[in-house]
Amino acid sequence: MVYYCQAMVFSSIGFLFYLLPLFIVVYYCLPSNVAAKNLCFLLVSLLFYFWGEHLFTIVLLTSIFLNYICGIWIDRKEALSRKRIFRLGIFLNLALLVLFKYSPFIINNIATIVGATLIEEMGMFELMSIHLPLGISFFTFQGMSYLFDVYRKDEKAEYNFINVALFISMFPQLIAGPIVRYKEIRAYIKERSSSIDNIIHGINLFVVGLAYKVLIANTLATPVDTIFALDGDQLSCGLAWTGTLAYTLQIYFDFCGYSTMAIGLGLMVGIKFPTNFNFPYISKSISEFWRRWHITLSEWFRDYLYIPLGGNRNGTLKTYRNLLIVFLLCGIWHGASWVFLFWGLYHGFFLVLERLGLSRTLTVIPAVFSHFYALMVVFIGWVFFRSDSFTQALYFVQSMMGCGVDSPESLLISEVLSVQVIVAFVAGIFLSTPLVKPIFFKIDSSWSTLMDLSTTPHKSRSSAIVWQVSMLVILFLSIMVLFNQSYNPFIYFRF
């Protein structure tokens, strides 16, 4: 269930020691003219994407040209024509996404219904092996959000091609988000400045995100893959729960780590990206979970699908219908398979259940019970999200409920829980709670404290030095692990 590629990921030696330092040096050696810096940023972004995608960079360029032209066309036309052009632009974006991401899934299901012979005669089997370009779901959604905003007149069309191209292809958030909207970063693209505080803050965030990815997510990936590769007759209750809990932390620190690195990279060049995670595992309901998990995707579906469908304005039944549609499509957005479709509907079902009255119950019962409910729903959902089939997911859920086997062929939990894995578990549990907020505050303020020597007490300066040295130690440790770690998957690359 992990997409392997040759992309230059942030947690790679090539990016950390070659592309990133080269980009920062060239970027800050350029004149203060924002146009020159934007061109540099764009070229590095395209190089970053080309490193992993080669010829398929054309897909990204096609998306850029399509949305640039449609945006201007919508802006110049009268009301009736604007609507037609807008619909055409959305259709072409979705066609690009369906062609590269969903063609194999669609053809495979058609072949199951009508027979493989007919599909082969039609010459459609070639689409079964079509390549999935990195981040196509992310940059397609960004392009569509731009057309939506221009059509609604929430944003003016951008006539500068470099600006639109940079918005869609900006490498910090190109292949894994956060999903940004043009109106959120238009001011940064047209005019921005960088301060030493922002640069250091960005570096600190990048180091934290790198540690999340390398020290926690990658460490937990090994037991996750080992346990999820077991046959059903080898899966005990303890192993099923170990695998589920490990994956729950792996996917969070993998994705949150990458988003944190992206936000840090943005700050290094004077751009503030939106927050994408807000401690989702402390949620007391599934509604709250989706306000805290992948926030930019949730807001995208809310503003560009749920509200246009009518939201909660047209009666109870239509509200439930809209929720199920949104989460069905949210599931499909994550992957072209029936398992993902079920995962989306599964979350949609609990959101409907909460609107039916469960949410009122969750607010009056002790918080520990509502928190337990939310975690259990999320845990079981992640089992389906990670499994390759419904059969595997059901084996896992059965084992978690105490119906697993304890055969001599089963692995012992001690065989997958090394010292490193246990440390990653403990660190992951702690760092996924708000208990870590004071630490982030000290990291954020430590550089400013060091710079303000005239008014800062000596004790505060000493504390700031400790935090900055800690960041260096974490960076050094992450890099050392990367040099010795050949296993560096990234879950969200296949989305």
Summary of the structure (lengths in Angstrom):
residues: 495
radius of gyration: 23.7
end to end distance: 11.1
largest distance: 79.9
contacts: 1607
relative contact order: 0.11
helix: 77%
strand: 0%
